[in-house]
Amino acid sequence: MKNLFIAFVVFTLALLAFSTYQALFVAPTEQTMGEVQRIFYYHVPSAWTAGVCFFVNFLASVAYLWKRNLASDGVAAASAEVGVTFCTIVLITGPIWARPVWGIWWTWDARLTTTLVLWLIYVSYLVLRRFSAGGQTQVLAAALAIFGFVDVPIVYMSIRWFRTQHPSPVMGGGENSGLDPAMLHAFFWNLAAFTCVGIVLMVVRYRLQMLEEKVEATHAAAALQGGSR
Amino acid sequence: MTTIGVTRTTLLKDLRMEWRSKDAINSMLFFALLVVVIFSFAFNPTAEESRRIAGGLIWVAFLFAAVVALNQTWARELRNQVLDAYRVSPAPPNALFLAKAIGNFFFVVVLEALMAPLFVVFYDLRSVGPVWQLIVVALLGTWALVVNGTFFAALSIRTRSREIMLPLILFPISIPALLAMVDATTSILTGEASPDFWIKMLAVYDVVFTAVCLLLFESVLNAE
């Protein structure tokens, strides 16, 4: 099992190197936006990976409330942290691209705002995990995860309506319409690579979580026996 | 005992305690009053401007004030292990939740009714659209805040630094509800747009999250 994981890590690193080469050297330079468009190969795959992580987090939270096993909770904790990391990358790379192309760092358009709210919800989830005590953390976190997941489509709906009533953002922002085949090629390589990086990080974080649980349980058992050192 | 019976008993107990102490309503009222005064200094609006920003001001003030009351919801049940006693009793958990949510709803609605004239006086508000729609928005919006707030108060009561925890988890989830309340209120006050979509949106939000709360409350109450 451990060898398999190491093999997967090596594979992921190779894939990441190849996809980076594809994105930076092979894919043609965009005509109007220029080199800055290449950030798209990192921005969109990060968003996708964050989405996958949050979906995994929801499934693991439901599974925890149903089965009450620590493994599900470990998956939930790992996926939320990795998801927030990728979501942060999305929120940082977005403005870097928007500044030269749109002329502004940020606009309160539906997709941007929804991503920001998503990020806020899962950061609050991580804060709750950190601040809740002992054996209650898992249930409380799982409950909040379900609230967060249910909230996301409502957020998107409401913000889209909010924005369609007001002037639309500086540019339509239809970045995906009619991509060059070479670009699409590079894009899919990066999508695959980022998904694999997400999986690697989740597995590592999951193991760490399980180890932490074990350490805590050992400490608790030692304290019960009065053998504190 | 049936769900309705337990709900009624708990609700009446909470209302009676509040009637005698007036803890929640007094602290909420004073807090909301402070927010109104501070906003007035911060933005110094004219009558025309204030109609545009009033939707935001009113709801931010009520949201902050509601947190004050919500934080006290479960605190009194911790004393003398009332919550533990409730957990071992055969009473349905959702009855307790509903009683607390309805109680908070009642407190916040009373607060809004008392504060509304003050907003009118301080910000020189006159509604261009129909006033009854404001009442619908207020009732739906208050339930949206209070149902999630009561649930999250039950979550945060079990954490360290519980007072600060509630807004941290309540505000992100409440963003769509707040957006709907503010935009509906502004639409009605300025009479420039129809608030229908936002009212429907609030109704959907209320139904969805009331269902989620009722579904999950038992797990949270019994969390060990």
Boltz contact constraints between the chains, C-beta under 6 A:
constraints:
  - contact:
      token1: [A, 65]
      token2: [B, 219]
      max_distance: 6.0
  - contact:
      token1: [A, 117]
      token2: [B, 175]
      max_distance: 6.0
  - contact:
      token1: [A, 120]
      token2: [B, 172]
      max_distance: 6.0
  - contact:
      token1: [A, 121]
      token2: [B, 172]
      max_distance: 6.0
  - contact:
      token1: [A, 124]
      token2: [B, 168]
      max_distance: 6.0
  - contact:
      token1: [A, 124]
      token2: [B, 169]
      max_distance: 6.0
  - contact:
      token1: [A, 124]
      token2: [B, 172]
      max_distance: 6.0
  - contact:
      token1: [A, 127]
      token2: [B, 168]
      max_distance: 6.0
  - contact:
      token1: [A, 128]
      token2: [B, 169]
      max_distance: 6.0
  - contact:
      token1: [A, 131]
      token2: [B, 159]
      max_distance: 6.0
  - contact:
      token1: [A, 131]
      token2: [B, 160]
      max_distance: 6.0
  - contact:
      token1: [A, 131]
      token2: [B, 165]
      max_distance: 6.0
  - contact:
      token1: [A, 132]
      token2: [B, 159]
      max_distance: 6.0
  - contact:
      token1: [A, 135]
      token2: [B, 224]
      max_distance: 6.0
  - contact:
      token1: [A, 136]
      token2: [B, 158]
      max_distance: 6.0
  - contact:
      token1: [A, 136]
      token2: [B, 223]
      max_distance: 6.0
  - contact:
      token1: [A, 139]
      token2: [B, 219]
      max_distance: 6.0
  - contact:
      token1: [A, 139]
      token2: [B, 223]
      max_distance: 6.0
  - contact:
      token1: [A, 140]
      token2: [B, 155]
      max_distance: 6.0
  - contact:
      token1: [A, 143]
      token2: [B, 216]
      max_distance: 6.0
  - contact:
      token1: [A, 143]
      token2: [B, 220]
      max_distance: 6.0
  - contact:
      token1: [A, 147]
      token2: [B, 173]
      max_distance: 6.0
  - contact:
      token1: [A, 150]
      token2: [B, 212]
      max_distance: 6.0
  - contact:
      token1: [A, 151]
      token2: [B, 173]
      max_distance: 6.0
  - contact:
      token1: [A, 154]
      token2: [B, 176]
      max_distance: 6.0
  - contact:
      token1: [A, 155]
      token2: [B, 176]
      max_distance: 6.0
  - contact:
      token1: [A, 158]
      token2: [B, 176]
      max_distance: 6.0
  - contact:
      token1: [A, 158]
      token2: [B, 179]
      max_distance: 6.0
  - contact:
      token1: [A, 158]
      token2: [B, 180]
      max_distance: 6.0
  - contact:
      token1: [A, 158]
      token2: [B, 201]
      max_distance: 6.0
  - contact:
      token1: [A, 161]
      token2: [B, 197]
      max_distance: 6.0
  - contact:
      token1: [A, 162]
      token2: [B, 179]
      max_distance: 6.0
